Amino acid sequence: MSLTTEIADDVRKLLKTRTPSKVTAHSMRTALIMPPVAARGIIKNLTRPIHDQKRFVRKFNNEHWKGHLIMSEMIRCDDDIALERMKQSDLIIFELHGGGFRVGHSTMYMKSFISWLRILKNKYGIYACIMSIDYGLAPKAKYPGPVLECLKAYNYLTGELGVSPNKIIMSGDSAGGALAFEVLIRKHVPSIILDEPDTETLPLPAGLLLSSPLVTHSTSSDSWRKYKRSDLVSKTLFNLVMKEYLNVPETKEEDIILLKVAKIREGFDRFLPKKIMVFAGRREVFYDDICEIVGQIRDEGVIDITLHTENYAHDWFLIQEILKKKDRKRLFPMYDEKFVDFAVNAIKTAQEVKVDVTPIQWELPITTVQD
């Protein structure tokens, strides 16, 4: 790593850790609605891997999928070894990032990713890998392009690579949550939204993690009214999603499958895993809608769904910089461990047998990663 890169990483770390949380939240809210090139540049510069985090990532860009595999010492692996390590992992997190369909990238939450991997190994002896997807961004990529890219990557993972869904936790935050919902529907019960038969024979993933997921296009809730001027998600950003990604009004809303997903009110177990963990901010515009769908899923009595909330804005579980420093130190270790406990329980339940946690012997040194 060059001295220039080291200095740039130090500057980014300083900005992320020393900037007041309110300033960070306002800056991100502003950046999210800037012209696409500028918005992506700012978000990527603030969130790309720094220092030894880079040792955890292996980039892929082929005909099957685009994104990164994230696991210890991936930097030393070629593609074949990286894929083999993932296939032999005890648990795989299939990650779909957020960003309003117009910004974001597959390595934007590295601090959380590494924390999960470490807790899984240290607490349970489980070797895990994160398959984090880069999908096309609006306005160049329009619906349904990105969701089809994510579905193709998931089919590659469970099909050509032969990974059992019983050891997969699907994960999506914000826009990524909407993508996760639709990937699961298109994969398992396309008849709900398409004129296609349900032919899938593979089981559902073992679990689903959702952080501040987009679950409806409605903006009429009380939480929208209360927090539209302060949350990371603004009405301007939401309008950009409708225009740039969904191509409204040129495309009629009744022809957009994503909007039909929000109208599903029953039969969630046909496309959702038996274990779901959801995070939401009590000061975010999506809060009421998230609580409503969690309640509907819970009321059916088939899916074990847990909702965790804190008095913060959108996507606080993954965007640590918008929390007060004292709360970061308290909340993130606690909730990272809760997620890991959830993930382990989910794969054990899905497999209905004790997970084999025999360590995989890779002759790769484990390095200490700077926060």
Salt bridges, closest charged atoms under 4 A:
GLU6 OE1 - HIS51 ND1 3.38
ASP9 OD1 - ARG12 NH2 2.44
ASP9 OD2 - LYS54 NZ 2.95
ASP10 OD1 - HIS51 NE2 2.86
GLU63 OE2 - HIS64 NE2 3.33
GLU73 OE1 - ARG55 NH2 2.87
ASP79 OD1 - ARG58 NH2 2.90
GLU84 OE1 - LYS87 NZ 3.85
GLU160 OE2 - HIS64 NE2 3.82
GLU182 OE2 - ARG186 NE 2.75
GLU200 OE1 - LYS187 NZ 3.13
ASP222 OD1 - ARG225 NH2 3.89
GLU244 OE1 - ARG102 NE 2.83
GLU253 OE1 - HIS217 NE2 3.61
GLU284 OE1 - HIS314 ND1 2.82
ASP304 OD2 - LYS275 NZ 2.98
GLU321 OE2 - LYS16 NZ 3.86
ASP327 OD1 - ARG330 NH2 3.28
GLU337 OE2 - LYS123 NZ 2.71
ASP341 OD1 - LYS123 NZ 2.90
